[in-house]
Amino acid sequence: MNAAVQLTEVSKVYGTGPGSVTALDGVTHGFAEGTFTAVMGPSGSGKSTLLHCAAGLDSPTSGDVQLVGRSLRGLNETALTELRREHVAFVFQSFNLMPTLTVRQNVVLPLTLAGKSPDRAWVSEVIQRVGLGDRVRHRPSELSGGQQQRVAIARALAARTAITFADEPTGALDTATALEVLSLLRDQSRAQGQTIVMVTHDPVAASYADRVVFLVDGRIVSEAARPTPESVAAQLAQLSSRSKVSP
Ligand SMILES: Nc1ncnc2c1ncn2[C@@H]1O[C@H](COP(=O)(O)OP(=O)(O)OP(=O)(O)O)[C@@H](O)[C@H]1O
């Protein structure tokens, strides 16, 4: 199976000299096309840094990242933006919604920016499925944090890009909505062949993924296929005791 996202010997060091922090330490990993992977690990283990480097939002100090077979090394900001617009969707903790646009306008914005015409029926369906069918004309300031997160998720699903990167996508949601959103992400990968890379602290969220990769101190230390909440929680407890960062 081809990798939709391939990291090769990726390191990221913040700062220089004695106070520098090695957030990623020689990570080599391929996220295969059509798979849903959860990235887990203790606080400070490098999960968000991995996601940002994998998505081309941050550049590694060394090593290479390939998205849909294209190396990001040497791409200028314009080329990177175009590559991301075409192939990548994001669901991040800070929802990055446009405050002046309605729910529906926010959901279709990436498509419009990429010069594509939205599939209206599909857009309506994803807005319904995230539970915002009665909020389409609202603006982000008129929504709760959880509802704003659902707009961000609908936006990622509507775009039907090859890859979605999600950082704690269910962190702000109540349990029922979180499970609905996780099911949507899983369906998206199974039915649409989308590659999903999701950072989460939650073993239940991770159990919706096909695989879990565990980071400790900037390195991938283990992987698990067909995770269950119990197996993930047990593995995390074991890893936390190995981390330099976590108490
Ligand atoms: N911009 C930055 N400048 C300096 N150090 C940073 C920066 N961003 C992250 N770090 C450091 O890099 C390491 C990894 O951070 P990262 O945010 O990737 O961890 P994480 O696993 O996502 O943590 P959490 O679970 O707490 O969100 C941490 O030690 C963090 O303090």
The ligand as a Tripos MOL2 file, in Angstrom:
@<TRIPOS>MOLECULE
LIG
   31    33     1     0     0
SMALL
NO_CHARGES

@<TRIPOS>ATOM
      1 N1          7.2080   26.7050   19.2480 N.pl3     1 LIG1
      2 C1          7.8730   26.0150   20.1710 C.ar      1 LIG1
      3 N2          9.0130   26.4930   20.7250 N.ar      1 LIG1
      4 C2          9.7010   25.7950   21.6330 C.ar      1 LIG1
      5 N3          9.3650   24.5570   22.0490 N.ar      1 LIG1
      6 C3          8.2440   24.0260   21.5360 C.ar      1 LIG1
      7 C4          7.4440   24.7200   20.5650 C.ar      1 LIG1
      8 N4          6.3940   23.9310   20.2500 N.ar      1 LIG1
      9 C5          6.5370   22.8010   20.9640 C.ar      1 LIG1
     10 N5          7.6390   22.8630   21.7410 N.ar      1 LIG1
     11 C6          8.1300   21.8040   22.6400 C.3       1 LIG1
     12 O1          8.2710   20.6180   21.8810 O.3       1 LIG1
     13 C7          7.8690   19.4780   22.6340 C.3       1 LIG1
     14 C8          6.7470   18.7520   21.8990 C.3       1 LIG1
     15 O2          5.5930   19.6110   21.8630 O.3       1 LIG1
     16 P1          4.2220   19.1500   21.2070 P.3       1 LIG1
     17 O3          3.2750   20.2900   21.3190 O.co2     1 LIG1
     18 O4          4.4900   18.5970   19.8610 O.co2     1 LIG1
     19 O5          3.7960   17.9630   22.1860 O.3       1 LIG1
     20 P2          2.4100   17.2040   22.3210 P.3       1 LIG1
     21 O6          2.7300   15.7580   22.4530 O.co2     1 LIG1
     22 O7          1.4870   17.6020   21.2390 O.co2     1 LIG1
     23 O8          1.9210   17.7740   23.7220 O.3       1 LIG1
     24 P3          0.4330   17.9190   24.3500 P.3       1 LIG1
     25 O9         -0.1170   16.5290   24.4570 O.co2     1 LIG1
     26 O10         0.7020   18.4960   25.7060 O.co2     1 LIG1
     27 O11        -0.3590   18.8140   23.4600 O.co2     1 LIG1
     28 C9          7.4530   20.0070   24.0170 C.3       1 LIG1
     29 O12         8.5550   19.8660   24.8810 O.3       1 LIG1
     30 C10         7.1580   21.4630   23.7490 C.3       1 LIG1
     31 O13         7.3980   22.2370   24.9040 O.3       1 LIG1
@<TRIPOS>BOND
     1     1     2 1
     2     2     3 ar
     3     2     7 ar
     4     3     4 ar
     5     4     5 ar
     6     5     6 ar
     7     6     7 ar
     8     6    10 ar
     9     7     8 ar
    10     8     9 ar
    11     9    10 ar
    12    10    11 1
    13    11    12 1
    14    11    30 1
    15    12    13 1
    16    13    14 1
    17    13    28 1
    18    14    15 1
    19    15    16 1
    20    16    17 2
    21    16    18 1
    22    16    19 1
    23    19    20 1
    24    20    21 2
    25    20    22 1
    26    20    23 1
    27    23    24 1
    28    24    25 2
    29    24    26 1
    30    24    27 1
    31    28    29 1
    32    28    30 1
    33    30    31 1
@<TRIPOS>SUBSTRUCTURE
     1 LIG1         1 GROUP 0 **** ****
